[in-house]
Amino acid sequence: MNCRGHVENGVVVLQDPKAFQEGEEVSVRPVRRKARAPRESAECPTLYEQLKDVIGIAKGLPPDLARNHDHYLHGLPKK
């Protein structure tokens, strides 16, 4: 059985304190969050590198598109 919890003042506090019987032996291990691997440009190109061929090719767009894109896409009031 698994039961999640957290450490508070050096004591493990379970989300469900009745998950285990009093005196039951348990094993505790931390939940590791995945660390972000360092980005290497050859393996993982930046967003600019991925989109550089299409940047600036759109023509005839409204001059306030960046500010009012929700208006043009979803019909919301202009800002």
Secondary structure, DSSP 8 states (H G I E B T S, - for coil): ----EEEETTEEEESSTTSS-TT-----------------TTTS--HHHHHTTTTT---S--TTTTTTHHHHHH-----
